[in-house]
Amino acid sequence: MPEAKLPPNRRPSQTKIVATVGPACDMPEQLVELIRAGVDVFRVNTAHGTLDEHQRRIDDIRRASRELSQTAAILVDLAGPKIRLGELPGGKLRCAVGDRVRFVRGAEATRPGDLATTYAPLVDELAVGDRVLLADGLVALVVEQVEPDAVGCRVIQAGLLRSRQGVNLPGVKLSVPTLAEHDRENAAWAARAGADFIGLSFVRSADDVRQLKALIEDANSEAQVVAKIEKPEAVDCLEAIVEAAAAVMVARGDLGVEIDIAQVPIVQKRIIRVAHRFHKPVIVATQMLDSMQHSRLPTRAEATDVANAILDGADACMLSGETAIGEYPREAVEMMHRIALATEPLVRRRRESETIELDPADKAPITEATAQAAGRLAEAIDARMVLVATASGRTALRLSKDRLFMPTVGVSDSDAVLRRMCLYWGVIPLAGAPVGNPIEVMKYVVHLGREAGYLTSGDRAVLLTGTGLKTAEHNMVVVHEVE
C-alpha cells in the first residue's frame, strides 16, 4: 500500500461530499478524479444495475482510494419498497384534470386509462378518499371507487405519465415490509462486499433499522445503517429512528412527495437538529445541484440550498444524478466544495456564539467531557491540529459535532473505522499511525503534517487519547509544540 499522507496544503471543506456512482463516472480514472475533487463517500444505488456491476464499482472505488492513498468510504443504498407503475399502453398517458383512471391487478395495463403497478396488493389497500401521487408528485389522483379487482380514481392534478414512474401513497398504511426479500439479498451482498454504510430506504420505525442491523451482524460485517427519512411515519417517530441508526439521510425526493412540499425545509431542520442531539452524522440529499446534470453552473437557488444545508448543520451533502448520469460529474463535486468553503466561515461564527453543554444522557460522560475540553483547549492555545486516536470512531464523531475549524485527524488501526470517518464533518482519516503509543502517534502525525504544510516550527497540536484504563477509553489530552 502506498505511503500514508495528509491532504495537500490547502484548507479542504469540512463538510463531507457524497457522490453517486453511475455510468457518467464509474471508470477507474473518473473515480480518481472525483476523489481529487473532494468526494469522501461514494454511493452505490442498488435500485439500478446488477450486483455484478455494483461489485465492479466497489472494487474500482477501493483501487482508486489505494492509488491516491486517500481513504474513501462506500454507501450501498437499498432500493426499498418503491412502488412503480407497470407498462402503459403506448408507454405513456396524458392525464387532464377530471379524467378517470383505474388501478388494476397485474403488472401490465391493457386498456387505455388503466394503470398497473409493481405492488400487487395495491388494489386491496386503497380506500375511498386516499390520495395517489405519480411521477414524483407531478400527477395527483384521488380514490373515488373501490371494486374487487380495480380502484377508480379521478385526476386532480394534470400531467404526463410514463411507464415505470414512481407511485407515492401519502397517509396510506401499506402491508409491504420495509426490508423486502430483494433488499435483504442486496444488504447481505453489501455486507459481504465490505460496504461501510448501508442505506435503508422508506424507514417507518426504529424496528426497521434494528432488523437491518441484525442482518448485517449475521454477515459478520462492520457496516453501519443510514436511515433515510422519507416517509411521514419516520418523521413521527424520528427520535427513536435516529437513536437506532448510525447515521441519517434527509431524503428529500420521496419526502417531498409523501409530505407537503412546503414543509420539507422545516422537517429538514428538525431532522438535522435531532441528529446532532444524538451525535449522529446527517446527510442532506436530492436535487442539491440538479441543473448541473446538463449545465456547468448551478442555479442561484441550488447554490443557496447547499449553503443552507451546511448552515442547518449537515455533516454531508449528496450528489445523485449530478454525478451518476450528468454531463459534468467532476464540476458538480468541485462546485459543492466551493460552496462549502464559502459557507463554513459563517458556521464558525455561529458556533463561537453558542454554548456547548454536555448531554446528561450520554453513556460515556468522561469521553464526552474530555473531547469537549480537548476542542476548547485547542482553540485557546490556537493549535494548528487536533488528533484523536479511536478504536470505534465514536470520539472522532464527537469532536466533529463541536465544529472545530482546524484539521481534525482521526487515526485508528481499523480500516473500517477510518472509512467510517469519511462521513464525519471536518475529520481527516489517516491510516498507518502507531495507535498503541500516544507519543509515537504524535510524532508520526506531526511528521506528516510538516510534510503536507499543515505544521511548522512553533505550531501546537493537541492529541486526544486514553491511558488504557477500562473506566474511560478517552481520558487523556496531550499538547505538543513542534520543534
C-alpha positions in Angstrom: 0.0 0.0 0.0 1.3 3.5 -0.8 2.8 5.6 2.0 0.2 7.3 4.1 -0.1 11.1 3.7 -2.2 14.0 4.7 -4.1 16.1 2.1 -2.1 18.8 0.4 -1.6 22.2 1.9 -5.0 23.8 1.4 -7.9 24.0 3.8 -10.4 21.5 2.4 -14.1 21.9 3.1 -15.1 20.5 6.4 -18.5 19.4 5.0 -18.2 15.9 3.5 -19.4 15.2 -0.1 -21.3 12.0 -1.1 -21.3 11.2 -4.8 -23.5 8.6 -6.5 -21.6 6.3 -8.9 -23.2 5.7 -12.3 -22.5 5.4 -16.0 -21.2 9.0 -16.0 -18.4 8.4 -13.5 -17.7 4.7 -12.9 -14.5 4.3 -14.9 -11.4 4.0 -12.6 -9.8 7.2 -13.9 -13.1 9.1 -13.3 -13.3 7.8 -9.7 -9.7 9.0 -9.1 -10.7 12.5 -10.5 -13.7 12.6 -8.1 -11.7 11.8 -5.1 -9.2 14.5 -6.0 -12.1 16.9 -6.5 -13.4 16.3 -2.9 -15.5 13.1 -2.8 -15.4 11.5 0.6 -18.1 8.8 0.2 -19.3 7.0 -2.9 -23.0 5.9 -3.1 -23.9 2.7 -5.0 -27.6 2.7 -5.7 -29.0 -0.9 -5.9 -32.2 0.4 -7.5 -30.3 0.5 -10.8 -28.0 -2.1 -12.2 -26.9 -5.7 -11.4 -24.9 -7.0 -8.4 -22.0 -7.7 -10.8 -22.0 -4.1 -11.9 -22.2 -2.9 -8.2 -19.3 -5.2 -7.3 -17.1 -3.9 -10.1 -17.8 -0.4 -8.9 -16.9 -1.2 -5.3 -13.6 -2.8 -6.5 -12.8 0.2 -8.6 -13.5 2.6 -5.8 -11.2 0.7 -3.5 -8.5 0.7 -6.1 -8.8 4.4 -6.7 -8.6 5.0 -3.0 -5.4 3.0 -2.7 -3.9 4.7 -5.7 -4.3 8.1 -4.1 -3.5 6.9 -0.6 -6.7 8.7 0.4 -9.5 7.0 2.4 -12.9 6.9 0.7 -16.0 5.2 2.1 -18.8 3.3 0.3 -22.5 3.7 0.9 -24.7 1.0 -0.6 -28.2 2.3 -0.9 -31.1 -0.3 -0.8 -34.0 0.3 -3.1 -36.7 -0.3 -0.5 -40.3 -0.9 -1.2 -40.6 1.6 -4.0 -43.9 1.2 -5.9 -43.8 1.9 -9.6 -46.2 2.0 -12.5 -46.2 -1.0 -14.8 -46.1 -0.8 -18.6 -48.6 1.6 -20.0 -50.2 1.1 -23.4 -48.0 3.1 -25.8 -45.6 3.8 -22.9 -47.3 7.0 -21.7 -50.7 8.5 -20.7 -51.7 12.2 -20.7 -53.9 13.0 -17.7 -56.2 16.0 -17.6 -58.0 17.3 -14.5 -61.2 15.4 -14.1 -60.1 12.3 -16.1 -60.9 8.9 -14.6 -58.3 6.2 -14.4 -58.3 2.8 -12.8 -55.6 0.8 -10.9 -55.9 -2.8 -11.9 -54.3 -6.1 -10.8 -51.3 -7.3 -12.7 -48.0 -5.8 -13.9 -49.3 -4.5 -17.3 -52.3 -2.5 -18.2 -54.1 -3.5 -21.4 -56.9 -0.9 -21.7 -56.5 2.9 -22.1 -57.0 4.6 -18.7 -55.9 1.6 -16.7 -52.8 1.6 -14.6 -50.9 -1.4 -13.3 -48.2 -1.3 -10.6 -45.3 -3.4 -9.2 -47.2 -3.6 -5.9 -49.7 -6.5 -6.1 -51.8 -5.7 -3.0 -52.4 -2.0 -4.0 -56.0 -2.7 -5.2 -56.8 -4.2 -1.8 -55.2 -1.5 0.4 -56.5 1.7 -1.2 -59.7 3.3 0.2 -62.1 6.0 -1.0 -60.6 9.4 -0.3 -56.9 8.3 -0.4 -54.5 10.4 -2.5 -52.2 8.8 -5.0 -49.2 10.8 -6.3 -47.4 9.8 -9.5 -44.2 10.8 -11.3 -42.6 12.5 -8.2 -45.9 14.2 -7.4 -46.4 15.8 -10.8 -49.7 14.0 -11.3 -52.2 13.6 -8.4 -55.3 11.4 -8.1 -58.0 10.8 -5.5 -59.7 7.4 -5.0 -63.4 7.6 -5.7 -64.5 3.9 -6.1 -63.2 0.6 -4.8 -64.1 -2.6 -6.6 -62.9 -6.3 -6.1 -60.3 -6.1 -8.9 -59.9 -2.4 -9.6 -59.8 1.1 -7.9 -61.3 4.0 -9.7 -59.6 7.4 -9.3 -60.1 11.0 -10.5 -57.2 13.2 -11.7 -56.9 16.3 -9.6 -53.5 17.5 -10.9 -52.8 17.0 -14.6 -49.6 15.8 -16.2 -47.9 13.2 -18.4 -47.4 9.7 -17.1 -44.8 7.2 -18.4 -44.2 3.6 -17.8 -42.2 2.6 -14.6 -42.6 6.0 -12.9 -42.9 6.1 -9.1 -46.1 5.9 -7.1 -46.4 7.5 -3.7 -49.3 7.0 -1.3 -49.1 9.7 1.4 -51.0 8.6 4.5 -51.9 5.1 3.2 -50.8 2.3 5.5 -49.2 -0.4 3.4 -48.6 -4.1 4.4 -45.3 -4.2 2.4 -42.3 -4.6 4.7 -39.5 -2.0 4.7 -37.0 -4.8 4.1 -38.4 -6.8 1.2 -36.7 -10.0 0.1 -34.7 -8.3 -2.7 -33.4 -5.7 -0.2 -32.4 -8.5 2.2 -30.4 -10.2 -0.5 -28.8 -6.9 -1.5 -28.0 -6.0 2.1 -26.3 -9.4 2.6 -24.3 -8.9 -0.5 -23.3 -5.4 0.5 -22.2 -6.6 3.9 -20.1 -9.4 2.3 -18.7 -6.9 -0.2 -17.3 -4.7 2.5 -19.7 -1.7 2.3 -19.1 0.9 5.0 -22.6 2.1 5.2 -25.9 0.6 4.0 -28.8 3.0 3.4 -32.3 1.8 4.4 -35.0 3.4 2.3 -38.5 4.2 3.4 -37.9 3.6 7.1 -41.1 3.6 9.1 -39.9 2.7 12.6 -36.8 2.0 14.7 -37.6 -1.7 14.4 -36.9 -1.5 10.6 -33.4 -0.2 11.5 -32.8 -3.0 14.1 -33.8 -5.6 11.5 -31.2 -4.4 9.1 -28.6 -4.2 11.8 -29.3 -7.8 12.8 -28.9 -8.9 9.2 -25.5 -7.1 8.9 -24.3 -8.6 12.2 -25.2 -12.1 10.9 -23.0 -11.4 8.0 -20.1 -10.5 10.3 -19.9 -7.0 8.8 -19.0 -3.7 10.4 -21.2 -1.8 8.0 -23.4 0.9 9.6 -27.0 1.7 8.9 -28.0 5.0 7.4 -31.7 5.6 8.0 -33.3 7.5 5.1 -36.1 9.8 6.3 -38.6 10.0 3.5 -42.0 9.0 5.0 -44.3 10.7 7.4 -44.2 7.7 9.7 -40.5 8.2 10.0 -40.9 11.9 10.9 -43.5 10.9 13.5 -41.0 8.6 15.3 -37.8 10.4 14.4 -36.0 10.3 17.7 -36.3 6.5 18.0 -35.1 6.0 14.5 -32.1 8.4 14.9 -31.1 6.7 18.1 -31.2 3.2 16.5 -29.3 4.2 13.3 -25.6 5.1 12.9 -26.5 8.0 10.6 -29.5 9.5 8.9 -30.3 11.0 5.5 -32.7 13.7 4.7 -34.0 12.0 1.5 -35.9 15.0 0.1 -37.1 13.3 -3.1 -39.7 11.0 -1.8 -40.1 13.0 1.4 -41.2 16.0 -0.7 -44.0 13.8 -2.2 -45.0 12.0 0.9 -45.5 15.2 2.9 -46.5 18.7 1.9 -43.5 20.1 -0.1 -43.9 23.4 1.8 -43.0 21.5 5.0 -39.7 19.9 3.7 -37.4 22.8 4.7 -38.8 22.8 8.2 -38.6 19.0 8.5 -35.0 19.1 7.2 -34.0 21.4 10.0 -35.8 19.2 12.6 -34.0 16.0 11.4 -30.6 17.7 11.5 -31.3 19.1 15.0 -32.3 15.7 16.3 -29.3 14.0 14.6 -27.0 16.5 16.4 -28.6 15.8 19.7 -27.9 12.1 19.3 -24.4 12.8 17.9 -25.2 11.1 14.6 -23.9 12.2 11.2 -26.7 13.5 8.9 -26.6 13.7 5.1 -28.8 16.1 3.1 -29.7 14.7 -0.3 -31.7 15.1 -3.6 -31.6 17.9 -6.2 -28.8 19.8 -4.5 -27.2 20.8 -7.8 -29.7 19.2 -10.1 -29.3 21.6 -13.0 -25.6 20.6 -13.2 -26.7 17.4 -14.9 -26.7 19.5 -18.0 -25.0 22.7 -17.0 -21.5 23.7 -15.9 -23.0 26.0 -13.3 -25.9 25.5 -10.8 -28.8 27.9 -10.4 -28.6 30.5 -7.7 -31.3 28.7 -5.8 -29.3 25.5 -5.8 -26.1 27.1 -4.5 -28.2 28.7 -1.8 -29.8 25.3 -1.0 -26.3 23.7 -0.4 -25.2 26.6 1.7 -28.4 26.5 3.8 -28.0 22.7 4.4 -24.5 23.4 5.7 -25.8 26.3 7.9 -28.5 23.9 9.2 -25.7 21.6 10.4 -25.4 18.9 7.7 -22.4 16.8 8.1 -22.5 15.8 4.4 -24.3 16.9 1.2 -25.1 14.3 -1.5 -25.0 14.4 -5.3 -27.3 11.9 -7.1 -27.9 12.3 -10.9 -25.4 15.1 -11.0 -22.5 12.5 -10.8 -24.3 9.3 -11.7 -25.7 10.3 -15.1 -24.8 14.0 -15.5 -22.6 15.6 -18.1 -20.3 17.3 -15.5 -19.7 15.0 -12.6 -16.3 16.4 -11.6 -17.5 20.0 -12.0 -20.5 19.2 -9.7 -18.2 18.0 -7.0 -15.9 21.0 -7.3 -18.9 23.3 -7.1 -20.2 21.7 -4.0 -16.7 22.0 -2.5 -16.6 25.7 -3.4 -20.0 26.5 -1.9 -18.9 24.7 1.3 -15.7 26.7 1.6 -17.6 29.9 1.1 -20.3 29.0 3.7 -18.3 27.4 6.5 -16.8 30.7 7.9 -20.4 31.6 8.9 -20.8 28.3 10.6 -17.7 29.1 12.6 -19.0 32.5 13.7 -22.4 31.0 14.7 -20.7 28.2 16.6 -18.4 30.6 18.6 -21.5 32.4 19.8 -23.1 29.3 21.2 -22.6 27.5 24.5 -22.0 23.7 24.2 -23.4 21.7 27.0 -22.8 18.1 28.0 -25.6 15.7 27.2 -26.8 14.3 30.6 -27.9 11.1 29.0 -24.5 10.4 27.3 -23.3 6.9 28.0 -19.6 7.9 28.1 -19.6 11.1 30.1 -15.8 11.1 30.7 -15.1 10.8 27.0 -17.7 13.4 26.3 -16.2 15.9 28.7 -12.6 15.2 27.7 -13.5 15.6 24.0 -15.1 18.9 24.6 -12.2 20.0 26.8 -9.7 19.0 24.1 -11.5 21.1 21.5 -11.7 24.1 23.7 -8.1 23.7 24.7 -7.0 23.5 21.1 -8.9 26.8 20.4 -7.5 28.5 23.4 -3.9 27.8 22.5 -4.5 28.4 18.8 -3.5 24.8 17.9 -3.0 24.0 14.3 -4.3 20.5 14.5 -6.3 18.1 16.7 -5.5 14.4 16.7 -7.8 11.6 18.0 -6.8 8.0 18.4 -10.0 5.9 18.3 -10.9 2.3 18.1 -14.6 2.7 17.1 -14.7 6.3 15.6 -17.2 7.5 18.2 -14.8 10.0 19.8 -13.9 11.4 16.3 -17.6 11.8 15.7 -18.0 13.6 19.0 -15.3 16.0 18.0 -16.8 16.6 14.6 -20.1 17.8 16.3 -18.1 20.6 18.0 -17.3 22.0 14.6 -13.6 22.7 15.2 -12.1 24.9 12.5 -8.7 23.3 12.3 -7.6 20.0 10.8 -9.0 17.2 13.0 -7.1 14.0 12.2 -8.6 10.6 13.2 -6.2 7.6 13.5 -7.2 4.0 14.0 -5.8 0.5 13.4 -9.2 -0.4 11.7 -9.7 0.3 8.0 -13.4 0.1 8.5 -13.3 2.8 11.2 -11.1 5.0 9.0 -13.6 4.8 6.2 -16.5 5.5 8.7 -14.8 8.8 9.5 -15.2 9.8 5.8 -18.8 10.8 6.8 -17.8 12.9 9.9 -17.7 16.6 9.4 -14.2 18.0 9.4 -12.4 14.8 10.3 -9.5 13.6 8.1 -9.0 9.8 8.4 -5.3 8.8 8.4 -4.1 5.2 8.0 -0.8 3.8 9.3 -0.3 5.6 12.6 1.1 3.6 15.5 -2.1 3.9 17.6 -0.9 2.0 20.6 1.6 4.6 21.7 0.5 8.2 22.2 4.0 9.7 21.8 4.6 7.7 18.6 1.2 8.8 17.2 2.0 12.4 17.8 5.5 12.1 16.2 4.0 10.3 13.2 1.2 12.7 12.5 3.4 15.8 13.2 6.0 14.5 10.7 3.2 14.1 8.0 1.8 17.4 9.0 5.1 19.2 8.4 5.5 17.4 5.0 2.0 18.5 3.9 2.5 22.1 5.1 -0.1 22.0 7.9 2.6 22.4 10.6 5.8 24.3 11.1 8.1 25.1 14.0 6.3 26.6 16.9 2.9 25.3 16.0 0.9 23.4 18.6 -1.0 20.1 18.2 -3.5 18.5 20.6 -3.9 14.7 20.9 -7.0 13.1 22.5 -6.4 9.6 23.5 -6.6 7.2 26.5 -4.4 5.7 29.2 -5.9 2.2 28.6 -7.9 2.2 31.8 -11.2 0.3 31.5 -13.2 3.1 33.2 -12.6 5.6 30.4 -11.2 5.0 26.9 -10.5 8.7 26.2 -9.3 10.3 29.3 -6.0 12.0 28.3 -5.2 15.2 26.4 -1.6 15.8 25.2 -0.3 19.1 23.9 2.7 19.1 21.7 4.7 22.1 20.3 6.5 21.5 17.1 10.3 21.9 17.4 
